[in-house]
Amino acid sequence: MKIGILGGTFNPIHLGHLHLALEVRSKTGLDEILFIPAGIPPHKIDEDLASPADRFKMVEMAISDYPFFKISDFEIKRAEKSYSIDTVRALKKSHPLNEFFFIIGLDAFMEIESWKDSPFLLQTVHFIVVSRPGYQFAHLVRLPFFKGSSVENLARLDDQRINRLDVHLNEFPTLILLHINPRPISSSEIRQTLKLTGRLGNNLLPEHVKSFIIKKKIF
């Protein structure tokens, strides 16, 4: 099976996350997408971070209507910080016959060299890099392992002459670059609005997640 890995704090998970996952699956033919809520995220310090149990529950509720979306508690159960390389190693060990695709935004991928054991991570799984507002695929040539790649092809992706580009670099598995139409929803803005107004707007969260947040007064 071809399995997408979608990690994050999901603080909270919102309709933008689901839209992203649905778009990626539609354009890549993944069999499943595995949502992995972070336990202690290594790159974020967030005073408004909901408990691991609550974030796991919100993701579980949000994906319950989608049989091809699954959830993993691997990082939630870890006592130490959640590093992607450790998660990938564990997944490949427990499911050696599956093919894994790490789903990541272009903004985060531009910082991939700062990640723990990033060379090994890049050599271990396929990556699906999705467009992000304010970032250009053409800037990927700034990364050392992208040197020599065609800027023209990347520019075609930026201006949407194409929506997908598969890049084959010598030492790495396939990098799939995708332009998707984002839903401009922010978890931090949801939390801030709730703090200021005591309300959650419409068309931001799955209804059962919205009810869960209000009932438990999570943020």
N, C-alpha and C positions, 0 to 999 in steps of 0.2 A: 504493500500500500504506500501511497504518497501522502505523507503527513506534514501539514504546515504547523509550525511552532509560533504561537503568538503570545509573547510574554508582556508583562507590564504591571504597574501597581493596581490599575483598574480601581481608581479611588475617586469617584465610582466608575464602573463600567457604564458606557452610555451608547446611544444609537449610532454615534460615529464609529465606535469600535466594531459594532456589528456590521455596519455598512462596509467598512474596510475589509472585514473577513469575507463577506459575501462577494465583494468585487474581486478580491484575490482568488477565491475559489473558482469563480466564474471564468476568470481569464487564464487560469493555470491548470485547471482540471484536477486539483488536489482531491483526494478521497475524503480526507478529514482535516479539520483544523483543531489543534490542541491549544486551548487557552491555559496559560500558566501564570496565575497571580504570584507576584513576587512576595517573598516573606520579608526580608530586610534588604531593600534595593541598594546596591553599592553606589549608584551615581546620584541618588536623591536623598535629601534630608527634608522631610515634610512634616511640620508640626501637626498638620491636619490629617495625617495618615490614619485611616480607619484600621481597626484590628484585622489581623490576617483572617480570622474566622468570618468576620462580617464581609470582607472583600471577596473571599471565596464564595460565600453564600450568594452575594449579589451576582457574581459571574454565573454561578450555577443556575440561578433563576433566569438570567438574561438569555442564556443559550438553550433553555429547556425545550423550546419549540423547534429546534434545529437538530435533527438526528445526526448530521454530519459535523456538528460542533461537539467537542469533548472538553473535559477539564481535568487538570492534574494538580494534585496537592503536594507535589514533590518539593517545591520551593517554600511553600507555606509551612511545611513540617520541619524545615531546616532551622537549627538554632543560630547558625551564622549567616553572614550575608549571602545573597543569592547571586551567583555568577553564572552567566550563560554557558560557559564552557563545562561547568560541573553538571548542569542540567542536560546538555547535549550528550555528554559521556554516559550519563545514567540512562537516557532514552535509548541510545544506540546499543548499550549492553543488554537492556531488558527487551528490546525489539530489534534484533539484529537483521531481520529480513525486510524491515520497512526502510523507506527512503525519506529522509527528513529535509524540510525546507524552512529555513529560519526567516520569518517575516519581520521586516524592519523598515522604519521610515528613512528617507534619504538623509534627513538631518542627523539622525543617530548613526547611520552608516558612515557618514563623513568623519565621525569620531571613533571608528572601530579600532584604530591602532592603540587607543588608550585602554581598551578592554583587556581583561585578564586573559593571557594566552591567546591573543587574537590571531596570530599566524596559524596556530593549530586549529582554532575554531573555523577559520576560513577554509582550511583544508579538509574539514570533517563533514560539513553539511553544505547543501546548496543554500543560497541566499535569494530571497525575493525582496528587492528594494523598491519601495513605493514612493511616489512623488509626495512632496510636502510643500505647502505654500511658502514662497520666499527662498526656495532652494532650487538649484538647477543641476540636472544630471551631467551637464558639460563640465561641472566643477569636479567630477570624479577623477579627472586626469591629474588632479593635484595629489591623489593618493599614489604612493610609489608603485604598487602592483598594477595600477591602471595606465602607467606610462606607455605610450605607443598605441593606445586605443584610439579609435576614430572619433575625433571631436564632432565630426559631421553627423555621425549616427546618433550620438548623444544629444546633439542640438535638435535633430529631427524629433526625438522623444520630448524634449522640452517644449517645442512649439506644436506638439500633438499631430505632426504629420504621420507619426506612428504611435501606438499605445503600448507596445511591448518590444523589448530588445533583449535577446539572450546573448550574454557575453561569455566567451570561453577564454579564460586566462590559463596559461600553461600549468601552473601548480595548483589551481583551485578547481573545485566542482563548478557547475554552471551558476552564473549570476543572472537572475531574471530581473530586469528593470521594468517597472510597470508605471504607466501614468494612470491614475485613477481620479475620479471626480469626488473630492472630499466633501464630507458634511462638517461644516465649521462649528464643531462642538468641543468645548474644553472642560475637562474634569475640574480644574482649578476655578474656572468661572462659575461652574455649577455650585461648588462649595461656597464661593464668595457670595453669590446671589442668595443662597440659602441663609447665610449668616446675616446678611444685610436686611433681607425682606421676610425671612421665615417661610419663603415659598419656593417651589420648584416649578419652572416653566414647563409648557407643553412641548412635545416633540423633541425632548432631550434625552429621556430615559425610558426604558421599558416600564410599563405601568406597574408591574409587580415589584420592580426594583425601587421605583419612586415611592410606592407605599411602604416598602420595607425601611427605607431611609427615614421617612417621616415618623413611622411608628416607633422605631428604635432611637430616633433623635441622634443619628450617627455623627452628623457634622454640626 
